[in-house]
Amino acid sequence: QVQLVESGGGLVQAGDSLRLSCAASGGTLSRYALGWFRQAPGKEREFVAFISWTGGRTYYADSVKGRFTISRDSAKNLVYLQMNSLKPEDRAVYYCAADCSRGAVLRGRDEYDYWGQGTQVTVSS
């Protein structure tokens, strides 16, 4: 069973960039489709980005399209979320998630079996 640990969160100003990382232990990430989600205070956890197990397919929420990029480094067993042009509304706890699915884009929380504990991102205006 794979364990996921996110890192890279912090406090930044609007317009800045951050790169989140998600490291895996107990399993090889190359076997999994991966996603990033976020949860702002008082809101439900929402989909941010997806990358297929091959890395050949990505998908983004409309709210982050063109600003965020998901990528994976199978050799290092890592998945990244590069976040550019951050906005105050991007403030949230960010979670990475993994699933063994080989099929369609996974955008629902219930579609992922494994989750990290989250990393806080705060964007000041």
C-alpha positions as CSV (number, residue, x, y, z in Angstrom):
1,Q,0.0,0.0,0.0
2,V,1.5,3.3,-1.0
3,Q,1.9,6.2,1.4
4,L,1.9,9.8,0.1
5,V,3.5,12.8,1.7
6,E,3.1,16.3,0.3
7,S,5.6,19.2,0.8
8,G,6.4,22.6,-0.6
9,G,3.5,24.6,0.7
10,G,3.9,28.0,2.3
11,L,2.9,31.6,2.4
12,V,3.4,33.6,-0.8
13,Q,2.1,36.8,-2.4
14,A,-0.3,37.0,-5.2
15,G,1.5,36.5,-8.5
16,D,4.2,34.3,-7.0
17,S,4.9,30.7,-7.7
18,L,5.2,27.5,-5.7
19,R,6.0,24.0,-6.5
20,L,4.4,21.2,-4.5
21,S,5.9,17.8,-4.3
22,C,4.3,14.5,-3.4
23,A,6.6,11.6,-2.4
24,A,5.6,8.0,-2.2
25,S,6.7,5.2,0.0
26,G,5.7,1.6,0.1
27,G,5.0,1.5,-3.6
28,T,6.0,2.7,-7.0
29,L,4.2,5.8,-8.3
30,S,4.7,4.7,-11.9
31,R,1.9,2.2,-11.3
32,Y,-0.6,4.9,-10.3
33,A,-2.7,7.6,-11.8
34,L,-2.2,10.7,-9.7
35,G,-4.2,13.7,-8.8
36,W,-4.0,16.9,-6.8
37,F,-7.0,18.3,-4.9
38,R,-7.4,21.2,-2.6
39,Q,-9.7,22.2,0.2
40,A,-10.2,25.8,1.3
41,P,-11.7,26.7,4.7
42,G,-15.4,25.9,4.8
43,K,-15.4,24.3,1.4
44,E,-15.4,20.8,0.0
45,R,-12.3,19.2,-1.3
46,E,-12.1,20.0,-5.1
47,F,-10.2,18.6,-8.0
48,V,-7.2,20.5,-9.3
49,A,-5.2,18.4,-11.7
50,F,-4.7,14.8,-13.0
51,I,-1.9,12.9,-14.6
52,S,-2.2,9.4,-16.1
53,W,0.0,6.5,-15.0
54,T,2.0,6.9,-18.1
55,G,2.3,10.6,-17.7
56,G,1.0,11.1,-21.2
57,R,-2.3,12.6,-20.3
58,T,-3.1,15.5,-18.0
59,Y,-6.3,17.4,-17.1
60,Y,-6.9,20.5,-15.1
61,A,-9.8,22.3,-13.4
62,D,-10.8,25.4,-15.3
63,S,-9.8,27.5,-12.3
64,V,-6.1,26.6,-12.6
65,K,-5.8,25.8,-16.3
66,G,-2.9,27.8,-17.8
67,R,-1.4,28.5,-14.4
68,F,-0.8,25.1,-12.8
69,T,1.2,22.2,-14.3
70,I,1.2,18.6,-13.0
71,S,4.1,16.4,-13.7
72,R,5.7,13.2,-12.5
73,D,9.2,11.8,-12.1
74,S,9.0,8.1,-11.9
75,A,12.7,7.6,-11.3
76,K,12.4,9.7,-8.2
77,N,8.9,8.5,-7.2
78,L,7.6,12.0,-7.1
79,V,4.7,14.0,-8.5
80,Y,4.7,17.7,-8.7
81,L,2.3,20.6,-9.0
82,Q,3.9,23.7,-10.3
83,M,1.7,26.7,-9.4
84,N,2.3,30.0,-11.1
85,S,0.5,33.3,-11.0
86,L,-1.0,32.4,-7.6
87,K,-4.2,34.2,-6.5
88,P,-5.6,34.6,-3.0
89,E,-8.4,32.2,-4.0
90,D,-5.8,29.5,-4.5
91,R,-5.4,29.4,-0.7
92,A,-6.1,25.9,0.5
93,V,-4.7,22.7,1.9
94,Y,-3.4,20.8,-1.2
95,Y,-3.6,17.0,-1.3
96,C,-2.1,14.5,-3.6
97,A,-3.9,11.3,-4.4
98,A,-3.2,8.0,-6.2
99,D,-5.2,5.3,-7.8
100,C,-4.4,2.1,-9.8
101,S,-6.8,3.0,-12.6
102,R,-5.7,2.8,-16.2
103,G,-8.8,4.3,-17.6
104,A,-10.3,7.7,-17.9
105,V,-9.4,11.0,-16.2
106,L,-10.1,10.8,-12.5
107,R,-11.7,13.9,-11.1
108,G,-13.8,12.7,-8.2
109,R,-12.6,12.3,-4.7
110,D,-14.1,8.9,-4.5
111,E,-12.1,7.7,-7.5
112,Y,-8.8,7.7,-5.6
113,D,-7.8,5.1,-3.0
114,Y,-4.7,6.7,-1.5
115,W,-4.3,10.2,-0.1
116,G,-1.5,12.3,1.5
117,Q,-2.0,14.4,4.6
118,G,-1.9,17.7,2.8
119,T,0.2,20.8,2.7
120,Q,-1.0,24.4,3.3
121,V,-0.8,27.0,0.6
122,T,-1.6,30.6,1.6
123,V,-1.6,33.5,-0.9
124,S,-1.7,37.0,0.4
125,S,-3.1,39.8,-1.7
